[in-house]
């Protein structure tokens, strides 16, 4: 699996306990031009969670390379803009116009405003968002719907946005199937 897919699919965490500054930074990004705002749990610039593929292409133009689609999950990049998207499609191997954005990412070159951006240091991001409650495989996950992949120098290489979530570290008790006697 490609690193970007892991970043976007690997969003698991718990209540963040993030500083109030995180909410203010999130609000500031929300108030900015949506085409330039990275808002955790909502959007990366013109790529909004829940948007249809046709709307993304209308906003960004066709990607320079064909999307990679494996079993209804598609990954597409616009390297010159520093943007990428993860979508779910009703078709097995292609993105249809009604495919839905389930994750978005920013890499070097993205001209965005937000609480965590590619190139920011871990220290800068943590001063706004607090320490990530979940860290795995070089990535920091925040339940507000944000994942940050760091390089060896502790700079954000990729910032991903997914739906906000809550980690349930204690699985619920197993129950018998409702369909079996």
Backbone as a chain_set.jsonl record, in Angstrom:
{"seq": "XXXXXXXXXXXXXXXXXXXXXXXXXXXXXXXXXXXXXXXXXXXXXXXXXXXXXXXXXXXXXXXXXXXXXXXXXXXXXXXXXXXXXXXXXXXXXXXXXXXXXXXXXXXXXXXXXXXXXXXXXXXXXXXXXXXXXXXXXXXXXXXXXXXXXXXXXXXXXXXXXXXXXXXXXXXXXXXXXXXXX", "coords": {"N": [[0.839, -1.163, 0.0], [0.488, 2.262, -0.713], [2.335, 5.001, 0.824], [0.767, 7.332, 1.211], [-1.836, 6.374, 1.218], [-1.745, 4.851, 3.525], [-1.381, 6.865, 5.418], [-3.784, 8.294, 5.207], [-5.709, 6.316, 5.598], [-5.048, 5.324, 8.036], [-6.13, 6.598, 10.278], [-6.591, 6.645, 13.508], [-7.453, 7.212, 16.838], [-7.724, 8.863, 20.039], [-9.676, 10.825, 22.372], [-8.483, 14.061, 22.048], [-7.647, 16.131, 23.786], [-6.581, 18.501, 23.003], [-5.058, 21.727, 22.942], [-6.815, 24.859, 23.484], [-5.963, 26.589, 21.562], [-5.872, 25.097, 19.249], [-8.515, 24.907, 18.382], [-8.96, 27.591, 17.787], [-7.063, 27.952, 15.749], [-8.107, 26.216, 13.888], [-10.57, 27.478, 13.393], [-9.607, 29.854, 12.26], [-8.451, 28.884, 9.896], [-10.771, 27.942, 8.727], [-12.12, 30.319, 8.24], [-10.615, 31.41, 6.254], [-9.991, 31.749, 2.692], [-11.666, 29.137, 1.213], [-10.401, 27.607, -0.761], [-7.809, 27.698, -0.012], [-7.624, 26.759, 2.556], [-6.687, 24.506, 5.099], [-8.458, 22.443, 6.93], [-8.88, 20.584, 9.714], [-10.677, 17.511, 9.728], [-12.398, 18.394, 7.788], [-11.47, 19.682, 5.234], [-8.937, 19.983, 2.632], [-7.755, 22.583, 1.231], [-9.231, 23.024, -1.909], [-10.294, 20.483, -1.84], [-12.787, 18.855, -0.415], [-13.982, 16.889, 2.265], [-16.362, 14.39, 1.594], [-17.066, 15.444, -0.833], [-17.93, 15.04, -4.299], [-16.25, 13.201, -6.902], [-16.453, 14.376, -9.451], [-16.812, 17.054, -8.757], [-14.371, 17.633, -7.526], [-12.584, 17.374, -9.677], [-13.602, 19.422, -11.252], [-12.857, 21.594, -9.696], [-10.037, 21.396, -9.478], [-9.051, 20.511, -11.89], [-8.172, 17.927, -14.256], [-6.236, 15.235, -12.95], [-2.629, 14.879, -13.284], [-1.812, 12.273, -13.641], [-3.304, 9.051, -14.022], [-5.771, 8.093, -11.62], [-5.084, 5.769, -8.971], [-6.829, 2.932, -8.427], [-8.042, 0.565, -6.31], [-10.069, -2.011, -5.61], [-12.417, -0.366, -5.203], [-11.38, 1.8, -3.779], [-9.804, 4.789, -4.293], [-6.837, 6.592, -5.098], [-5.459, 9.717, -5.738], [-3.313, 12.21, -7.15], [-2.127, 15.601, -7.306], [0.656, 16.651, -7.947], [2.051, 19.11, -8.523], [0.484, 21.001, -7.264], [0.627, 20.112, -4.725], [-1.321, 18.475, -3.605], [-3.562, 15.802, -2.68], [-5.963, 13.128, -2.899], [-8.231, 10.811, -1.423], [-10.576, 8.495, -2.328], [-13.787, 6.852, -2.328], [-15.345, 4.622, -4.476], [-18.153, 3.581, -6.466], [-17.505, 1.871, -8.504], [-15.366, -0.884, -9.259], [-12.674, -0.571, -10.268], [-12.27, 2.035, -11.163], [-12.654, 5.607, -10.827], [-15.743, 6.926, -10.494], [-17.932, 9.627, -11.519], [-19.506, 10.107, -9.3], [-18.029, 9.207, -7.15], [-16.817, 9.429, -3.786], [-15.05, 11.721, -1.72], [-13.017, 10.66, 0.869], [-10.795, 11.243, 2.238], [-8.143, 13.651, 2.364], [-5.08, 15.175, 1.336], [-2.072, 17.093, 1.956], [1.011, 18.045, 0.566], [4.486, 18.976, 0.063], [4.639, 22.143, -1.466], [1.994, 22.819, -1.421], [-0.157, 25.496, -1.208], [-1.408, 26.618, 1.413], [-3.424, 27.513, 4.307], [-3.494, 26.814, 7.746], [-3.678, 24.796, 10.799], [-1.651, 22.896, 10.791], [0.866, 22.266, 8.557], [2.531, 21.095, 5.557], [6.032, 20.997, 5.916], [6.103, 22.361, 8.314], [7.496, 22.27, 11.612], [7.565, 19.589, 14.026], [7.488, 20.607, 16.601], [6.314, 23.143, 16.223], [3.758, 22.41, 15.268], [2.825, 20.919, 17.46], [2.755, 22.928, 19.352], [0.489, 24.257, 18.707], [-1.547, 22.287, 18.421], [-1.089, 20.502, 20.465], [0.422, 17.526, 21.869], [0.204, 14.66, 19.822], [-2.369, 12.319, 20.4], [-2.183, 9.749, 19.465], [0.392, 7.934, 17.988], [1.945, 6.418, 15.332], [4.017, 4.512, 13.283], [5.607, 6.707, 12.387], [3.765, 8.656, 12.053], [1.477, 11.077, 13.259], [-1.591, 11.16, 14.892], [-4.623, 12.909, 15.184], [-7.719, 13.187, 16.792], [-9.422, 15.171, 15.857], [-9.552, 14.929, 13.221], [-7.143, 14.833, 11.751], [-4.008, 13.942, 10.412], [-0.519, 13.626, 10.628], [2.42, 13.178, 8.876], [5.748, 12.734, 9.593], [9.122, 13.644, 8.648], [12.597, 12.534, 8.839], [13.838, 14.728, 9.977], [11.954, 15.731, 11.635], [9.986, 17.301, 10.476], [6.878, 18.158, 9.018], [5.951, 16.085, 6.48], [3.768, 15.262, 5.094], [0.376, 16.106, 5.366], [-2.65, 14.943, 6.408], [-6.213, 14.913, 6.062], [-9.049, 13.661, 7.564], [-12.276, 12.287, 8.448], [-13.467, 13.417, 11.632], [-12.91, 11.486, 14.612], [-13.35, 8.987, 17.226], [-11.477, 7.126, 19.422], [-11.944, 3.891, 20.65], [-10.462, 2.325, 22.923], [-10.967, 0.058, 24.42], [-12.411, -2.733, 23.373], [-15.891, -3.404, 22.701], [-17.929, -5.827, 24.462], [-18.202, -9.095, 23.024], [-21.058, -10.131, 21.242], [-23.7, -12.486, 20.666], [-24.571, -13.406, 17.313], [-27.304, -11.802, 15.761], [-28.669, -13.153, 13.88], [-28.47, -15.881, 14.256], [-29.677, -18.856, 15.89]], "CA": [[0.0, 0.0, 0.0], [1.285, 3.484, -0.81], [2.392, 5.74, 2.08], [-0.341, 8.279, 1.349], [-3.008, 5.62, 1.611], [-1.582, 4.508, 4.932], [-1.605, 8.07, 6.208], [-5.185, 8.65, 5.206], [-6.522, 5.234, 6.121], [-4.622, 4.931, 9.372], [-6.546, 7.566, 11.279], [-7.186, 6.098, 14.719], [-6.964, 7.975, 17.972], [-8.609, 9.02, 21.169], [-9.927, 12.231, 22.621], [-7.179, 14.693, 21.907], [-7.237, 17.017, 24.844], [-5.778, 19.52, 22.334], [-5.221, 23.055, 23.515], [-7.833, 25.723, 22.895], [-5.37, 27.197, 20.371], [-6.194, 24.259, 18.094], [-9.836, 25.319, 17.907], [-8.805, 28.908, 17.164], [-6.357, 27.768, 14.481], [-9.066, 25.577, 13.0], [-11.514, 28.515, 12.991], [-8.91, 30.782, 11.368], [-8.347, 28.222, 8.596], [-12.13, 27.879, 8.175], [-12.499, 31.644, 7.783], [-9.798, 31.755, 5.092], [-10.493, 31.3, 1.404], [-11.734, 27.676, 1.271], [-9.449, 27.001, -1.692], [-6.486, 27.737, 0.614], [-7.731, 26.365, 3.954], [-6.586, 23.126, 5.561], [-9.299, 22.402, 8.117], [-9.006, 19.194, 10.179], [-12.014, 16.947, 9.711], [-13.263, 19.04, 6.792], [-10.983, 19.934, 3.869], [-7.586, 20.425, 2.286], [-7.971, 23.486, 0.111], [-10.46, 22.79, -2.664], [-10.756, 19.1, -1.691], [-13.611, 18.784, 0.79], [-14.488, 15.558, 2.585], [-17.742, 14.215, 1.161], [-17.268, 15.966, -2.191], [-17.942, 14.065, -5.385], [-15.091, 13.233, -7.782], [-16.691, 15.361, -10.513], [-16.604, 18.385, -8.177], [-12.936, 17.796, -7.305], [-11.983, 17.615, -10.994], [-14.02, 20.768, -11.672], [-12.1, 22.578, -8.916], [-8.584, 21.274, -9.654], [-8.674, 20.023, -13.213], [-7.825, 16.502, -14.288], [-4.902, 14.983, -12.391], [-1.643, 14.601, -14.329], [-1.694, 10.821, -13.813], [-4.543, 8.336, -13.71], [-5.916, 7.659, -10.235], [-4.876, 4.359, -8.664], [-8.053, 2.464, -7.784], [-7.995, -0.851, -5.943], [-11.286, -2.446, -4.922], [-13.285, 0.775, -4.908], [-10.678, 2.882, -3.08], [-8.945, 5.464, -5.259], [-5.875, 7.611, -4.646], [-5.101, 10.589, -6.858], [-2.459, 13.314, -6.718], [-1.796, 16.762, -8.123], [1.952, 16.975, -7.338], [2.422, 20.522, -8.664], [-0.298, 21.754, -6.28], [0.859, 19.538, -3.401], [-2.597, 17.971, -3.109], [-3.936, 14.428, -2.992], [-7.281, 12.773, -2.391], [-8.597, 9.406, -1.292], [-12.007, 8.432, -2.6], [-14.433, 5.559, -2.445], [-16.084, 4.637, -5.733], [-19.026, 2.422, -6.661], [-16.887, 0.992, -9.494], [-14.233, -1.636, -8.704], [-11.327, -0.177, -10.697], [-12.232, 3.401, -11.67], [-13.398, 6.606, -10.077], [-16.894, 7.448, -11.224], [-18.207, 11.017, -11.148], [-20.131, 10.181, -7.977], [-17.126, 8.723, -6.097], [-16.839, 10.365, -2.663], [-13.786, 11.989, -1.029], [-12.993, 10.231, 2.27], [-9.569, 11.775, 2.834], [-7.413, 14.586, 1.51], [-3.754, 15.406, 1.88], [-1.227, 18.171, 1.451], [2.444, 17.765, 0.57], [5.28, 20.159, -0.288], [4.122, 22.918, -2.588], [0.604, 23.208, -1.194], [-0.282, 26.871, -0.717], [-2.561, 26.52, 2.297], [-3.4, 28.059, 5.655], [-4.093, 25.873, 8.668], [-2.941, 24.55, 12.035], [-0.513, 22.011, 10.521], [1.118, 22.313, 7.118], [3.799, 20.488, 5.142], [7.192, 21.835, 6.189], [6.094, 22.788, 9.716], [8.191, 21.374, 12.535], [6.717, 18.921, 15.017], [7.359, 21.529, 17.72], [5.339, 24.163, 15.835], [2.431, 21.783, 15.217], [2.416, 20.564, 18.816], [2.47, 24.144, 20.111], [-0.886, 24.629, 18.37], [-2.485, 21.172, 18.592], [-0.721, 19.609, 21.556], [1.015, 16.263, 21.424], [-0.796, 13.769, 19.233], [-2.713, 11.234, 21.307], [-1.816, 8.486, 18.838], [1.528, 8.017, 17.08], [2.222, 5.094, 14.8], [4.704, 4.472, 11.992], [6.085, 8.019, 11.961], [2.617, 9.536, 11.817], [0.764, 11.531, 14.443], [-3.027, 11.194, 14.595], [-5.444, 13.738, 16.048], [-9.137, 12.864, 16.593], [-10.155, 16.248, 15.179], [-9.559, 14.596, 11.799], [-5.874, 15.253, 11.185], [-2.866, 13.032, 10.538], [0.701, 14.291, 10.167], [3.559, 12.286, 8.645], [6.987, 13.494, 9.782], [10.355, 13.109, 8.075], [13.647, 12.301, 9.835], [14.174, 15.997, 10.621], [10.773, 16.106, 12.42], [9.172, 18.269, 9.743], [5.714, 17.531, 8.396], [6.126, 15.733, 5.067], [2.416, 15.145, 4.533], [-0.688, 16.345, 6.331], [-3.885, 14.361, 5.902], [-7.468, 15.257, 6.717], [-10.067, 12.615, 7.526], [-13.401, 12.617, 9.325], [-13.151, 13.316, 13.061], [-13.174, 10.143, 15.129], [-13.095, 8.705, 18.631], [-10.92, 5.801, 19.632], [-12.474, 3.112, 21.752], [-9.371, 1.375, 23.142], [-11.488, -1.187, 25.003], [-13.482, -3.192, 22.484], [-17.111, -3.806, 23.402], [-18.016, -7.286, 24.595], [-18.78, -9.796, 21.875], [-22.449, -10.552, 21.418], [-24.064, -13.475, 19.655], [-25.181, -12.889, 16.106], [-28.75, -11.698, 15.824], [-29.259, -14.028, 12.87], [-28.311, -17.296, 14.607], [-30.478, -19.24, 17.066]], "C": [[0.89, 1.234, 0.0], [1.256, 4.249, 0.508], [1.214, 6.69, 2.274], [-1.606, 7.561, 1.77], [-2.922, 5.24, 3.071], [-1.863, 5.706, 5.814], [-3.088, 8.357, 6.311], [-6.072, 7.563, 5.782], [-6.213, 4.92, 7.571], [-5.081, 5.865, 10.465], [-7.29, 6.888, 12.414], [-6.637, 6.899, 15.874], [-7.969, 8.017, 19.083], [-8.914, 10.491, 21.336], [-8.599, 12.94, 22.735], [-6.732, 15.491, 23.113], [-6.379, 18.15, 24.281], [-6.04, 20.875, 22.959], [-6.309, 23.849, 22.811], [-7.295, 26.398, 21.643], [-5.702, 26.406, 19.114], [-7.543, 24.671, 17.512], [-9.738, 26.675, 17.215], [-8.094, 28.798, 15.824], [-7.287, 27.155, 13.449], [-10.074, 26.611, 12.495], [-10.873, 29.493, 12.012], [-8.781, 30.181, 9.98], [-9.717, 28.174, 7.935], [-12.55, 29.212, 7.597], [-11.728, 32.077, 6.539], [-10.522, 31.331, 3.813], [-10.51, 29.773, 1.408], [-10.737, 26.982, 0.339], [-8.043, 26.967, -1.11], [-6.491, 27.238, 2.053], [-7.539, 24.868, 4.138], [-7.308, 23.1, 6.9], [-9.446, 20.939, 8.547], [-10.46, 18.737, 10.191], [-12.915, 17.493, 8.632], [-12.682, 19.105, 5.389], [-9.487, 20.162, 3.828], [-7.753, 21.27, 1.035], [-9.276, 23.175, -0.601], [-11.011, 21.368, -2.538], [-11.475, 18.958, -0.355], [-14.07, 17.342, 1.015], [-15.966, 15.488, 2.213], [-18.023, 14.734, -0.236], [-17.274, 14.82, -3.2], [-16.702, 14.263, -6.261], [-15.269, 14.286, -8.873], [-16.448, 16.782, -10.004], [-15.115, 18.661, -7.939], [-12.237, 18.109, -8.626], [-12.37, 19.004, -11.501], [-13.191, 21.839, -10.951], [-10.615, 22.577, -9.245], [-8.137, 20.963, -11.072], [-8.312, 18.545, -13.121], [-6.436, 16.309, -13.685], [-3.925, 14.636, -13.502], [-1.421, 13.106, -14.578], [-3.024, 10.193, -13.43], [-4.602, 7.972, -12.232], [-5.622, 6.156, -10.107], [-6.106, 3.917, -7.891], [-7.941, 0.96, -7.571], [-9.224, -1.17, -5.106], [-12.06, -1.26, -4.341], [-12.648, 1.885, -4.072], [-9.683, 3.489, -4.056], [-8.071, 6.51, -4.611], [-5.439, 8.398, -5.87], [-4.272, 11.761, -6.333], [-2.378, 14.403, -7.778], [-0.472, 17.261, -7.56], [2.33, 18.453, -7.42], [1.686, 21.392, -7.652], [-0.061, 21.254, -4.863], [-0.404, 18.982, -2.773], [-2.809, 16.517, -3.506], [-5.288, 14.142, -2.365], [-7.432, 11.264, -2.361], [-10.108, 9.347, -1.427], [-12.499, 6.998, -2.56], [-15.387, 5.641, -3.637], [-17.022, 3.437, -5.821], [-18.458, 1.438, -7.693], [-15.637, 0.356, -8.892], [-12.875, -1.016, -9.021], [-11.214, 1.234, -11.269], [-12.953, 4.339, -10.701], [-14.532, 7.101, -10.964], [-17.136, 8.88, -10.753], [-18.805, 11.141, -9.753], [-19.295, 9.544, -6.868], [-17.011, 9.823, -5.04], [-15.462, 10.49, -2.01], [-13.92, 11.56, 0.428], [-11.726, 10.697, 2.981], [-8.897, 12.698, 1.84], [-6.07, 14.853, 2.161], [-3.057, 16.569, 1.217], [0.219, 17.739, 1.587], [3.177, 19.06, 0.205], [4.685, 20.84, -1.514], [2.683, 23.355, -2.417], [0.574, 24.605, -0.587], [-1.54, 26.968, 0.132], [-2.341, 27.283, 3.591], [-4.047, 27.024, 6.564], [-3.202, 25.612, 9.858], [-1.723, 23.65, 11.872], [-0.336, 21.946, 9.013], [2.412, 21.599, 6.78], [4.945, 21.477, 5.339], [7.247, 22.338, 7.618], [6.867, 21.785, 10.568], [7.183, 20.729, 13.487], [6.455, 19.881, 16.18], [6.304, 22.603, 17.423], [3.929, 23.592, 15.852], [1.943, 21.468, 16.623], [2.161, 21.795, 19.68], [1.043, 24.627, 19.852], [-1.867, 23.525, 18.752], [-2.234, 20.32, 19.826], [-0.074, 18.363, 20.979], [-0.103, 15.372, 20.884], [-1.104, 12.631, 20.207], [-2.371, 9.851, 20.759], [-0.67, 8.734, 17.875], [1.847, 6.6, 16.639], [2.922, 5.233, 13.462], [5.179, 5.825, 11.496], [4.979, 9.013, 11.683], [1.944, 9.862, 13.143], [-0.704, 11.713, 14.071], [-3.777, 11.993, 15.655], [-6.913, 13.441, 15.76], [-9.957, 13.97, 15.942], [-10.216, 15.998, 13.672], [-8.296, 15.017, 11.091], [-4.814, 14.186, 11.431], [-1.653, 13.73, 9.938], [1.801, 13.243, 10.052], [4.826, 13.136, 8.713], [8.153, 12.821, 9.072], [11.389, 12.94, 9.193], [14.055, 13.564, 10.586], [13.011, 16.532, 11.472], [10.018, 17.288, 11.81], [8.02, 17.515, 9.092], [5.981, 17.322, 6.909], [4.764, 15.739, 4.369], [1.429, 15.378, 5.674], [-1.978, 15.835, 5.712], [-5.083, 14.781, 6.727], [-8.452, 14.118, 6.478], [-11.226, 13.066, 8.405], [-12.947, 12.541, 10.782], [-13.575, 11.945, 13.582], [-12.911, 10.096, 16.625], [-12.57, 7.293, 18.726], [-11.612, 5.146, 20.816], [-11.437, 2.034, 22.047], [-9.812, 0.065, 23.786], [-12.629, -1.654, 24.114], [-14.709, -3.61, 23.281], [-17.17, -5.322, 23.509], [-18.65, -7.902, 23.35], [-20.193, -10.249, 22.226], [-22.753, -11.603, 20.367], [-24.721, -12.801, 18.451], [-26.685, -12.871, 16.243], [-29.422, -12.669, 14.873], [-29.161, -15.509, 13.195], [-29.139, -17.629, 15.841], [-29.615, -19.437, 18.298]], "O": [[1.937, 1.244, 0.648], [0.272, 4.169, 1.243], [0.716, 6.836, 3.39], [-2.37, 8.074, 2.588], [-3.922, 5.301, 3.787], [-2.515, 5.577, 6.85], [-3.592, 8.637, 7.399], [-7.093, 7.868, 6.399], [-7.03, 4.313, 8.264], [-4.445, 5.909, 11.518], [-8.479, 6.591, 12.298], [-5.452, 7.234, 15.88], [-8.96, 7.286, 19.067], [-8.468, 11.318, 20.541], [-7.695, 12.481, 23.434], [-5.542, 15.519, 23.427], [-5.541, 18.702, 24.993], [-7.138, 21.133, 23.452], [-6.678, 23.545, 21.677], [-8.068, 26.748, 20.751], [-5.804, 26.979, 18.03], [-7.695, 24.772, 16.295], [-10.362, 26.888, 16.175], [-8.471, 29.471, 14.865], [-7.258, 27.527, 12.276], [-10.402, 26.627, 11.308], [-11.51, 29.915, 11.046], [-8.978, 30.879, 8.985], [-9.825, 28.345, 6.721], [-13.25, 29.259, 6.586], [-12.141, 33.007, 5.846], [-11.538, 30.638, 3.862], [-9.458, 29.16, 1.592], [-10.283, 25.877, 0.636], [-7.171, 26.285, -1.647], [-5.455, 27.289, 2.715], [-8.142, 24.061, 3.432], [-6.829, 23.664, 7.884], [-10.061, 20.143, 7.838], [-11.355, 19.473, 10.606], [-14.081, 17.108, 8.552], [-13.315, 18.639, 4.441], [-8.855, 20.485, 4.834], [-7.877, 20.749, -0.073], [-10.322, 23.073, 0.042], [-12.082, 21.074, -3.07], [-10.846, 18.943, 0.703], [-14.49, 16.661, 0.08], [-16.727, 16.417, 2.484], [-19.103, 14.496, -0.777], [-16.687, 13.764, -2.963], [-16.169, 15.37, -6.347], [-14.326, 15.013, -9.184], [-15.935, 17.624, -10.742], [-14.651, 19.786, -8.126], [-11.395, 19.005, -8.689], [-11.551, 19.687, -12.114], [-12.864, 22.87, -11.538], [-9.992, 23.638, -9.288], [-6.966, 21.135, -11.41], [-8.167, 17.994, -12.03], [-5.553, 17.141, -13.894], [-4.337, 14.151, -14.555], [-0.894, 12.726, -15.623], [-3.772, 10.735, -12.616], [-3.588, 7.583, -11.651], [-5.884, 5.381, -11.026], [-6.401, 4.456, -6.824], [-7.768, 0.19, -8.516], [-9.384, -0.641, -4.006], [-12.313, -1.187, -3.138], [-13.34, 2.83, -3.694], [-8.819, 2.79, -4.586], [-8.493, 7.223, -3.701], [-5.094, 7.826, -6.904], [-4.492, 12.245, -5.223], [-2.539, 14.154, -8.973], [-0.465, 18.205, -6.769], [2.883, 18.992, -6.461], [2.215, 22.419, -7.226], [-0.492, 21.889, -3.901], [-0.555, 19.007, -1.552], [-2.304, 16.058, -4.53], [-5.71, 14.817, -1.426], [-6.842, 10.542, -3.164], [-10.833, 10.058, -0.731], [-11.729, 6.054, -2.736], [-16.137, 6.606, -3.783], [-16.702, 2.373, -5.291], [-18.893, 0.288, -7.746], [-14.931, 0.988, -8.106], [-12.014, -0.938, -8.145], [-10.167, 1.594, -11.808], [-13.753, 3.908, -9.871], [-14.3, 7.631, -12.05], [-16.613, 9.298, -9.72], [-18.632, 12.166, -9.093], [-19.792, 9.357, -5.757], [-17.097, 11.009, -5.362], [-14.788, 9.487, -1.776], [-14.81, 12.023, 1.141], [-11.608, 10.556, 4.198], [-9.057, 12.551, 0.628], [-5.931, 14.77, 3.382], [-3.382, 16.979, 0.103], [0.611, 17.144, 2.591], [2.554, 20.111, 0.058], [4.281, 20.182, -2.474], [2.195, 24.181, -3.188], [1.213, 24.859, 0.434], [-2.604, 27.35, -0.356], [-1.215, 27.651, 3.927], [-5.049, 26.416, 6.189], [-2.093, 26.14, 9.933], [-0.846, 23.644, 12.736], [-1.268, 21.612, 8.281], [3.303, 21.503, 7.624], [4.837, 22.648, 4.973], [8.318, 22.707, 8.099], [6.885, 20.591, 10.27], [6.096, 21.258, 13.718], [5.335, 19.96, 16.685], [5.493, 22.929, 18.289], [3.01, 24.213, 16.387], [0.783, 21.719, 16.95], [1.415, 21.708, 20.656], [0.459, 25.325, 20.681], [-2.909, 23.803, 19.346], [-3.077, 19.502, 20.196], [-0.029, 18.171, 19.764], [-1.208, 15.34, 21.426], [-0.185, 12.044, 20.778], [-2.282, 8.888, 21.52], [-0.741, 9.634, 17.039], [2.001, 5.697, 17.461], [2.474, 5.989, 12.6], [5.157, 6.073, 10.291], [5.225, 10.089, 11.139], [1.858, 9.017, 14.034], [-1.023, 12.342, 13.062], [-3.597, 11.788, 16.855], [-7.318, 13.442, 14.598], [-11.085, 13.724, 15.515], [-10.848, 16.755, 12.935], [-8.347, 15.505, 9.962], [-4.734, 13.606, 12.514], [-1.741, 14.347, 8.876], [2.081, 12.513, 11.003], [4.965, 14.124, 7.993], [8.181, 11.601, 8.911], [11.085, 13.178, 10.362], [14.561, 13.485, 11.705], [13.076, 17.655, 11.972], [9.49, 18.147, 12.516], [8.176, 16.37, 8.667], [6.211, 18.281, 6.172], [4.633, 16.162, 3.221], [1.626, 14.909, 6.795], [-2.354, 16.25, 4.615], [-4.983, 14.979, 7.938], [-8.657, 13.675, 5.348], [-11.153, 14.119, 9.038], [-12.129, 11.689, 11.129], [-14.495, 11.326, 13.047], [-12.341, 11.016, 17.211], [-13.158, 6.366, 18.169], [-11.835, 5.775, 21.851], [-11.514, 0.941, 21.487], [-9.098, -0.934, 23.703], [-13.697, -1.042, 24.1], [-14.589, -4.109, 24.4], [-16.529, -6.025, 22.727], [-19.518, -7.305, 22.714], [-20.476, -10.685, 23.342], [-22.139, -11.615, 19.3], [-25.348, -11.75, 18.58], [-27.279, -13.808, 16.776], [-30.603, -12.981, 15.029], [-29.723, -16.327, 12.467], [-29.292, -16.797, 16.735], [-30.13, -19.761, 19.367]]}, "num_chains": 1, "name": "protein.A"}
